[in-house]
Amino acid sequence: MDAQTRLCHSPDATFQIVAGEAILIHLQTGYYYSLNDVGTRFWELLDGQRSVADCATVIAGEYNAPGTVILSDLLELATDLHTEGLAAV
């Protein structure tokens, strides 16, 4: 997983936004996951067109945060989402 990776939602995942946070459910395992507000925004941006770096730029601008910190956090989250089968390349 690197900054140029483009992810989209896995067909094995469904989600609902509840009180501003995404609740993700893996349809095959039944496991569920929750994302904080930044993670939820990242999830909303995962369309298979934007790279992780593109998403980091958008989020850094929205939260007035350092892009390098956001990118690092998103790369970790992207890896976790992919490993858990919630996001696909």
N, C-alpha and C positions, 0 to 999 in steps of 0.2 A: 504494500500500500504506500503510495507516495502522493505528493501534492497535486499531481496531474491526473490521478485516478478519478474516474467519473462513475458515481454510484447512482442506483435507483432503488426504489422499494422492491423487495423480493415479492414474488407472487405468493410466497408462503407466509407473508406478514400482513396483518391488518392493524389499523390504529384508530384511535379516537382522541381528540383533544379535550381534556377535562381540566377546567380551571387554569387554562393556559399551558398545561403540560401534556405531552404526548404519552399515551399509554399504548404500547406496542404489544401485540399478541402473535406469537409464532403459531400458525394454524396446525402444524404437524405435531408439535410437542406440547402445545397448550401453555407453554411458559409465557409469562408476561413481564414487561420491562417498562420502566417509567423514565422519562427524560426531563431534565430541568428546562428552564426557558431557553437557554442557548442551544441545548441539544434538540429541543423541539423546533427551533428556528432552522437548525441544520437539517433536520428531518424534512421540514417543509420545502427546503431548497433542493433536496435530492431528486433530480428529474432525469438523470442520465446524460444531461447536456452540460451541466456545470461541473467543473473539477472541484476537488476538495479545496484547492487554493482559491478558486472563484468564490466558493461559499464563505471561506474565511475572510475574504475582502469585504463581502456584503455584511457579514456579522460584525466584523471589527468596526465598520462604519456606523452600523446601527447602535452598537454598544459603546462607541468611542473608546475602544480598547486596542492595545497593541496587536497588530496583525500577526506577528511572529508567535505570540502567546496563543492567540485564537487558533492559528494553523496547527500548532503543536497539539492542542487539546482536540481539535477536530480530527486530526490523523489518528489519535488514539481511539476516539469514539468511532470513526469509520472502520477501523480494524475490528473493534468489538462488534459492531453491527454486522459486518461481513462474516466474522467468525460464528456468530450466533444464527446466521442464516436469515437475518432481517433485511439486509441490503445486498444487492447484486451488482457486479461490475458489468 
